[in-house]
Amino acid sequence: MTDGTLPIPKAQSPFRRFASEFFESWIARVALFTLLAIIVLALAAPWITPQDPYDLAQVDVLDGRLSPGSEAFAGYTMWLGSDGAGRDLYSAILYGLRISLAVGVASGVIALIIGSLIGLFAAYAGGRIETIIMRLVDLQLSFPAALTALILVAILGKGIDKIIIALVLVQWAYYARTVRGSALVERRKEYIEAATCLGLSHGRIVMRHIMPNCLAPLIVVGTVQTAHAIALEATLSFLGVGLPQTEPSLGVLIANGYEYMLSGRYWISVFPGLALLLTIVSINLVGDRLRDVLNPRLSK
């Protein structure tokens, strides 16, 4: 028998509550599953593709510009066709996704670390130091990102490492401004004053107390900037100043098919372009949903 009292519901963990709110949107579910599928396919490219499109020993020029569904000289079917060099587009797209995702994530992580540290230092130091740092941030953000990246790559040269350095130099200011704004709010709260009165070191106050409360906006900005970095890399590679022809890149693949568009061989540019679009849209939709969940006041 019961005493007539109602049972107390068990408290839901923060992670479960976050996941429940995130998956309430069917658009977010589709975007996340699409993004995960793209990542898995890109990572598994060496095992699920019929050729390494950038190994000259596996590429035959006789297979150049084959339409989707054609049979290659080696006997396998090219479901998405081939480009002018005879590379299987399905294989080239998956290998290109590996580079695009690697460039986006690597540049985003490095820029996040550098920008976060600069933003935290500016907010905590205050005064003239903060003014100087934020003027540099404003100067950086006043220039178009694509133009800045184009100039940097022209100076640094081609290559994956050069692209990552250029994208880091373009993106760090976004993270610095975001963290500085969040850190200023936390800097004025009572628990920071209490930690200061207790004699805690500045480094411990910044990294143990202020930084964790700045992670929510950083996650949202990080997803958006990752998509932005992937788009910028593809743009630079399309213009011929990004990755060289010997490196797998969606931007290079789109550029390779541009000259064949008017002759009816649309698939050389269209399929890599669709893969790039799907990747960027999926990341942006996931970022939008994270923003709504982490800050409900911004949700529509």
Sine and cosine of phi, psi and omega as CSV:
sin_phi,cos_phi,sin_psi,cos_psi,sin_omega,cos_omega
0.00,0.00,0.46,-0.89,0.02,-1.00
-0.96,-0.27,0.33,-0.94,-0.01,-1.00
-1.00,0.01,0.11,0.99,0.07,-1.00
1.00,0.01,-0.04,1.00,0.00,-1.00
-1.00,0.07,0.52,-0.86,0.00,-1.00
-0.98,0.19,0.61,-0.79,0.02,-1.00
-0.93,0.38,0.58,-0.82,0.02,-1.00
-0.99,0.11,0.86,-0.52,-0.02,-1.00
-0.89,0.45,0.61,-0.79,0.00,-1.00
-0.95,0.30,0.71,-0.71,-0.02,-1.00
-0.92,0.40,0.69,-0.72,0.00,-1.00
-1.00,0.06,0.67,-0.74,-0.01,-1.00
-0.91,0.42,0.46,-0.89,0.01,-1.00
-0.85,0.52,-0.61,0.79,-0.01,-1.00
-0.92,0.40,-0.68,0.73,0.01,-1.00
-0.91,0.41,-0.63,0.77,0.03,-1.00
-0.90,0.43,-0.66,0.75,0.04,-1.00
-0.89,0.45,-0.73,0.69,0.00,-1.00
-0.89,0.45,-0.64,0.77,0.00,-1.00
-0.89,0.45,-0.69,0.72,0.01,-1.00
-0.93,0.36,-0.61,0.80,-0.01,-1.00
-0.91,0.42,-0.70,0.71,-0.08,-1.00
-0.99,0.13,0.07,1.00,0.12,-0.99
-0.91,0.41,-0.47,0.88,0.00,-1.00
-1.00,-0.01,0.84,-0.55,0.01,-1.00
-0.94,0.35,-0.48,0.88,0.06,-1.00
-0.90,0.43,-0.67,0.74,0.03,-1.00
-0.91,0.42,-0.62,0.79,0.03,-1.00
-0.89,0.46,-0.74,0.68,0.00,-1.00
-0.89,0.45,-0.68,0.73,-0.02,-1.00
-0.90,0.44,-0.69,0.73,-0.02,-1.00
-0.91,0.40,-0.70,0.71,0.00,-1.00
-0.91,0.41,-0.60,0.80,0.06,-1.00
-0.90,0.44,-0.70,0.72,0.01,-1.00
-0.90,0.43,-0.67,0.74,0.04,-1.00
-0.90,0.44,-0.62,0.78,0.03,-1.00
-0.90,0.44,-0.66,0.76,0.02,-1.00
-0.89,0.46,-0.69,0.72,-0.01,-1.00
-0.90,0.44,-0.70,0.71,-0.01,-1.00
-0.90,0.45,-0.69,0.72,0.01,-1.00
-0.89,0.45,-0.65,0.76,0.00,-1.00
-0.91,0.42,-0.69,0.73,0.00,-1.00
-0.92,0.38,-0.54,0.84,-0.05,-1.00
-1.00,-0.02,0.16,0.99,-0.08,-1.00
-0.80,0.60,-0.69,0.72,-0.03,-1.00
-0.89,0.46,-0.35,0.94,-0.07,-1.00
-0.97,-0.24,-0.29,0.96,-0.09,-1.00
-0.89,-0.45,0.11,0.99,0.03,-1.00
-0.94,-0.35,0.53,-0.84,-0.05,-1.00
-0.96,0.28,-0.27,0.96,-0.02,-1.00
-0.44,-0.90,0.36,-0.93,0.23,-0.97
-1.00,0.00,0.96,-0.28,-0.16,-0.99
-0.92,0.40,-0.18,0.98,-0.01,-1.00
-0.91,-0.42,0.31,0.95,0.17,-0.99
-0.97,-0.24,0.94,-0.34,-0.11,-0.99
-0.86,0.51,-0.43,0.90,0.01,-1.00
-0.94,0.34,-0.35,0.94,-0.03,-1.00
-0.98,-0.20,-0.07,1.00,-0.06,-1.00
-0.95,-0.30,0.72,-0.69,0.00,-1.00
-0.88,-0.48,0.82,-0.58,-0.02,-1.00
-0.91,0.41,-0.30,0.95,0.06,-1.00
-0.93,0.38,-0.31,0.95,0.02,-1.00
-1.00,-0.01,0.18,0.98,-0.08,-1.00
-0.91,0.41,0.72,-0.69,0.11,-0.99
0.86,0.51,0.61,0.79,0.10,-0.99
-0.97,0.23,0.62,-0.79,-0.01,-1.00
-0.96,0.27,0.34,-0.94,0.00,-1.00
-0.83,0.55,0.70,-0.71,0.00,-1.00
1.00,0.00,-0.02,1.00,-0.01,-1.00
-0.98,0.22,0.37,-0.93,0.02,-1.00
-1.00,-0.06,0.74,-0.67,-0.01,-1.00
-0.97,0.23,0.27,-0.96,0.01,-1.00
-0.88,0.47,-0.49,0.87,0.00,-1.00
-0.99,0.17,-0.14,0.99,0.09,-1.00
0.95,-0.33,-0.27,0.96,0.00,-1.00
-1.00,0.00,0.29,-0.96,-0.05,-1.00
-1.00,-0.02,0.75,-0.66,0.09,-1.00
-1.00,-0.06,1.00,-0.05,-0.14,-0.99
-0.91,0.41,-0.50,0.86,0.03,-1.00
-0.95,-0.30,0.17,0.99,0.00,-1.00
0.99,0.10,-0.23,-0.97,-0.01,-1.00
-0.68,-0.74,0.26,-0.96,0.03,-1.00
-1.00,-0.10,-0.16,-0.99,-0.07,-1.00
-0.91,0.42,-0.41,0.91,-0.01,-1.00
-1.00,0.00,0.01,1.00,0.00,-1.00
1.00,0.05,0.22,0.97,0.00,-1.00
-0.99,0.13,0.69,-0.72,0.08,-1.00
-0.91,0.42,0.85,-0.53,-0.10,-1.00
-0.92,0.39,-0.59,0.81,0.05,-1.00
-0.85,0.52,-0.72,0.70,0.02,-1.00
-0.92,0.38,-0.69,0.72,-0.04,-1.00
-0.90,0.44,-0.61,0.79,0.00,-1.00
-0.91,0.40,-0.70,0.71,0.00,-1.00
-0.91,0.41,-0.64,0.77,0.07,-1.00
-0.93,0.38,-0.59,0.81,0.05,-1.00
-0.92,0.39,-0.58,0.82,0.06,-1.00
-0.89,0.45,-0.58,0.81,0.03,-1.00
-0.86,0.51,-0.71,0.70,-0.01,-1.00
-0.93,0.36,-0.69,0.72,-0.03,-1.00
-0.88,0.48,-0.71,0.70,0.01,-1.00
-0.92,0.38,-0.64,0.77,0.00,-1.00
-0.90,0.44,-0.69,0.73,0.01,-1.00
-0.91,0.42,-0.70,0.71,-0.01,-1.00
-0.90,0.44,-0.72,0.69,-0.04,-1.00
-0.94,0.34,-0.71,0.71,-0.04,-1.00
-0.89,0.46,-0.74,0.67,0.01,-1.00
-0.91,0.41,-0.59,0.81,0.02,-1.00
-0.92,0.40,-0.68,0.73,-0.01,-1.00
-0.91,0.41,-0.71,0.70,-0.01,-1.00
-0.91,0.42,-0.70,0.72,0.02,-1.00
-0.91,0.42,-0.59,0.81,0.03,-1.00
-0.89,0.46,-0.71,0.71,-0.01,-1.00
-0.90,0.44,-0.75,0.66,-0.04,-1.00
-0.91,0.41,-0.75,0.66,-0.02,-1.00
-0.90,0.44,-0.62,0.79,0.00,-1.00
-0.91,0.42,-0.70,0.72,0.01,-1.00
-0.90,0.44,-0.66,0.75,0.02,-1.00
-0.92,0.40,-0.68,0.73,0.01,-1.00
-0.90,0.43,-0.66,0.75,0.05,-1.00
-0.90,0.44,-0.69,0.72,0.00,-1.00
-0.89,0.46,-0.67,0.75,0.00,-1.00
-0.90,0.43,-0.70,0.71,-0.04,-1.00
-0.93,0.37,-0.63,0.78,-0.06,-1.00
-0.98,0.20,-0.58,0.81,-0.02,-1.00
-0.96,0.27,-0.69,0.72,0.00,-1.00
0.92,0.40,-0.16,-0.99,0.09,-1.00
0.89,0.45,-0.59,-0.81,-0.08,-1.00
-0.92,0.39,-0.56,0.83,0.01,-1.00
-0.89,0.46,-0.71,0.70,0.02,-1.00
-0.89,0.46,-0.66,0.75,0.00,-1.00
-0.87,0.49,-0.71,0.70,-0.01,-1.00
-0.90,0.44,-0.71,0.70,-0.02,-1.00
-0.89,0.45,-0.69,0.72,-0.04,-1.00
-0.94,0.33,-0.47,0.88,0.10,-0.99
-0.92,0.38,-0.61,0.80,0.08,-1.00
-0.91,0.42,-0.64,0.77,0.05,-1.00
-0.89,0.45,-0.71,0.70,0.03,-1.00
-0.88,0.48,-0.64,0.77,0.03,-1.00
-0.90,0.44,-0.67,0.75,0.02,-1.00
-0.89,0.46,-0.70,0.72,-0.06,-1.00
-0.97,0.24,-0.22,0.97,-0.01,-1.00
-0.97,0.24,-0.31,0.95,0.02,-1.00
-1.00,-0.07,0.61,-0.79,0.08,-1.00
-0.86,0.50,0.70,-0.71,-0.06,-1.00
-0.87,0.49,-0.67,0.74,-0.03,-1.00
-0.90,0.43,-0.65,0.76,0.01,-1.00
-0.92,0.40,-0.67,0.74,0.03,-1.00
-0.88,0.47,-0.71,0.70,0.01,-1.00
-0.90,0.44,-0.61,0.79,0.01,-1.00
-0.89,0.46,-0.68,0.73,0.01,-1.00
-0.92,0.40,-0.68,0.74,-0.03,-1.00
-0.90,0.43,-0.68,0.73,0.00,-1.00
-0.92,0.38,-0.59,0.81,0.05,-1.00
-0.89,0.45,-0.53,0.85,0.02,-1.00
-0.99,0.17,-0.70,0.72,-0.09,-1.00
-0.98,0.20,-0.54,0.84,-0.04,-1.00
0.97,-0.23,0.00,-1.00,-0.04,-1.00
-1.00,0.09,0.36,-0.93,0.03,-1.00
0.74,-0.67,0.42,-0.91,-0.03,-1.00
-0.90,0.44,-0.70,0.72,-0.01,-1.00
-0.89,0.45,-0.60,0.80,0.02,-1.00
-0.92,0.38,-0.64,0.77,0.03,-1.00
-0.89,0.46,-0.70,0.71,-0.01,-1.00
-0.89,0.47,-0.70,0.72,0.02,-1.00
-0.87,0.49,-0.69,0.72,0.00,-1.00
-0.89,0.45,-0.67,0.74,-0.02,-1.00
-0.93,0.36,-0.57,0.82,0.07,-1.00
-0.89,0.45,-0.70,0.71,0.00,-1.00
-0.91,0.41,-0.43,0.90,0.04,-1.00
-0.99,0.16,-0.59,0.81,-0.20,-0.98
-1.00,-0.07,-0.39,0.92,-0.18,-0.98
-0.84,0.54,-0.54,0.84,-0.07,-1.00
-0.91,0.41,-0.54,0.84,0.03,-1.00
-0.89,0.45,-0.69,0.72,0.01,-1.00
-0.94,0.35,-0.63,0.77,-0.01,-1.00
-0.88,0.47,-0.70,0.72,0.00,-1.00
-0.92,0.39,-0.66,0.75,-0.01,-1.00
-0.89,0.46,-0.75,0.66,-0.04,-1.00
-0.92,0.39,-0.65,0.76,0.00,-1.00
-0.87,0.49,-0.66,0.75,0.04,-1.00
-0.90,0.44,-0.69,0.72,0.01,-1.00
-0.94,0.35,-0.63,0.78,-0.03,-1.00
-0.93,0.38,-0.55,0.84,0.03,-1.00
-0.89,0.45,-0.62,0.79,0.03,-1.00
-0.90,0.43,-0.71,0.70,-0.01,-1.00
-0.94,0.34,-0.52,0.86,-0.07,-1.00
-0.88,0.47,-0.47,0.88,-0.08,-1.00
-1.00,-0.06,0.04,1.00,-0.05,-1.00
-0.99,0.12,0.32,-0.95,-0.14,-0.99
-0.91,0.41,-0.57,0.82,-0.07,-1.00
-0.93,0.37,-0.44,0.90,0.08,-1.00
-0.95,0.31,-0.65,0.76,0.06,-1.00
-0.90,0.45,-0.62,0.79,0.03,-1.00
-0.91,0.41,-0.66,0.75,0.03,-1.00
-0.90,0.44,-0.59,0.81,0.04,-1.00
-0.92,0.39,-0.67,0.74,0.01,-1.00
-0.91,0.41,-0.49,0.87,0.02,-1.00
-0.97,0.24,-0.11,0.99,0.06,-1.00
1.00,0.08,0.31,0.95,0.03,-1.00
-0.92,0.38,0.52,-0.85,-0.02,-1.00
-0.92,0.38,0.40,-0.92,0.00,-1.00
-0.89,0.46,-0.64,0.76,0.01,-1.00
-0.89,0.46,-0.64,0.77,0.01,-1.00
-0.94,0.35,-0.63,0.78,0.03,-1.00
-0.89,0.45,-0.68,0.73,-0.05,-1.00
-0.94,0.35,-0.75,0.66,-0.14,-0.99
-0.99,0.11,-0.50,0.87,-0.07,-1.00
-0.99,-0.10,-0.40,0.92,-0.10,-0.99
-0.88,-0.47,-0.67,0.74,-0.05,-1.00
-1.00,0.08,-0.75,0.66,-0.09,-1.00
-0.84,0.54,-0.72,0.70,0.00,-1.00
-0.85,0.53,-0.51,0.86,0.00,-1.00
-0.99,0.14,-0.03,1.00,0.06,-1.00
-0.97,-0.23,0.03,1.00,-0.11,-0.99
-0.95,0.32,-0.57,0.82,-0.06,-1.00
-0.86,0.52,-0.81,0.59,0.05,-1.00
-0.91,0.41,-0.49,0.87,0.02,-1.00
-0.91,0.42,-0.62,0.79,0.01,-1.00
-0.89,0.46,-0.69,0.72,0.00,-1.00
-0.91,0.42,-0.75,0.66,0.01,-1.00
-0.89,0.46,-0.59,0.80,0.00,-1.00
-0.89,0.46,-0.66,0.75,0.02,-1.00
-0.91,0.41,-0.69,0.73,0.00,-1.00
-0.90,0.43,-0.69,0.73,-0.03,-1.00
-0.94,0.34,-0.48,0.87,0.09,-1.00
-0.90,0.43,-0.71,0.70,0.07,-1.00
-0.89,0.45,-0.64,0.77,0.02,-1.00
-0.90,0.44,-0.65,0.76,0.01,-1.00
-0.91,0.42,-0.65,0.76,0.03,-1.00
-0.89,0.45,-0.68,0.74,0.02,-1.00
-0.91,0.41,-0.64,0.77,0.01,-1.00
-0.91,0.42,-0.67,0.74,0.02,-1.00
-0.88,0.47,-0.68,0.73,0.01,-1.00
-0.90,0.43,-0.62,0.78,0.02,-1.00
-0.90,0.43,-0.73,0.69,0.00,-1.00
-0.90,0.44,-0.65,0.76,0.02,-1.00
-0.92,0.38,-0.59,0.81,0.05,-1.00
-0.89,0.45,-0.62,0.79,0.00,-1.00
-0.97,0.23,-0.15,0.99,0.05,-1.00
1.00,-0.01,0.17,0.99,-0.01,-1.00
-0.91,-0.41,0.07,1.00,-0.03,-1.00
-0.99,-0.11,-0.92,-0.38,0.01,-1.00
-0.99,0.16,0.55,-0.84,0.01,-1.00
-0.95,0.30,0.18,-0.98,-0.03,-1.00
-0.89,0.45,-0.40,0.92,-0.03,-1.00
-0.99,0.16,-0.11,0.99,-0.01,-1.00
-0.97,-0.24,0.68,-0.73,0.04,-1.00
-0.95,0.31,0.86,-0.50,0.01,-1.00
-0.50,-0.87,0.64,-0.77,0.03,-1.00
-0.90,0.44,-0.59,0.81,0.03,-1.00
-0.90,0.43,-0.64,0.77,0.05,-1.00
-0.91,0.41,-0.66,0.75,0.00,-1.00
-0.90,0.44,-0.66,0.75,0.03,-1.00
-0.90,0.43,-0.67,0.74,0.01,-1.00
-0.91,0.42,-0.59,0.81,-0.01,-1.00
-0.90,0.44,-0.52,0.86,-0.03,-1.00
-1.00,-0.07,-0.07,1.00,-0.08,-1.00
-0.88,0.47,-0.64,0.77,-0.06,-1.00
-0.95,0.30,-0.25,0.97,-0.01,-1.00
-0.99,-0.16,0.00,1.00,-0.07,-1.00
-0.88,0.48,-0.70,0.71,-0.06,-1.00
-0.95,0.32,-0.32,0.95,0.02,-1.00
-1.00,0.03,0.05,1.00,0.06,-1.00
1.00,-0.09,-0.05,1.00,0.01,-1.00
-1.00,-0.01,0.92,0.39,-0.11,-0.99
-0.92,0.38,-0.51,0.86,-0.18,-0.98
-0.90,0.43,-0.40,0.92,-0.06,-1.00
-0.91,0.41,-0.56,0.83,0.03,-1.00
-0.98,-0.21,-0.56,0.83,-0.13,-0.99
-0.92,0.38,-0.73,0.68,-0.06,-1.00
-0.91,0.41,-0.70,0.72,0.12,-0.99
-0.89,0.46,-0.58,0.82,0.04,-1.00
-0.91,0.42,-0.63,0.77,0.05,-1.00
-0.91,0.41,-0.63,0.78,0.04,-1.00
-0.90,0.44,-0.67,0.75,0.04,-1.00
-0.90,0.43,-0.70,0.71,0.01,-1.00
-0.89,0.46,-0.70,0.72,-0.02,-1.00
-0.89,0.45,-0.64,0.77,0.01,-1.00
-0.91,0.42,-0.75,0.66,-0.05,-1.00
-0.91,0.40,-0.68,0.73,0.00,-1.00
-0.90,0.43,-0.66,0.75,0.00,-1.00
-0.88,0.47,-0.70,0.71,0.01,-1.00
-0.90,0.44,-0.68,0.74,-0.01,-1.00
-0.91,0.41,-0.63,0.78,0.02,-1.00
-0.93,0.38,-0.63,0.78,0.08,-1.00
-0.89,0.45,-0.67,0.74,0.03,-1.00
-0.90,0.44,-0.64,0.77,0.04,-1.00
-0.89,0.46,-0.66,0.75,0.01,-1.00
-0.93,0.36,-0.62,0.78,0.08,-1.00
-0.87,0.49,-0.65,0.76,0.03,-1.00
-0.88,0.48,-0.69,0.72,-0.02,-1.00
-0.91,0.41,-0.61,0.79,-0.04,-1.00
-0.97,0.25,-0.68,0.73,-0.05,-1.00
-0.97,0.26,-0.45,0.89,0.04,-1.00
-0.70,-0.72,1.00,0.10,-0.07,-1.00
-0.85,0.53,-0.39,0.92,-0.02,-1.00
-0.91,0.41,-0.38,0.92,-0.01,-1.00
-1.00,-0.01,-0.13,0.99,-0.05,-1.00
-0.95,0.30,0.50,-0.87,-0.03,-1.00
-0.99,0.12,0.00,0.00,0.00,0.00
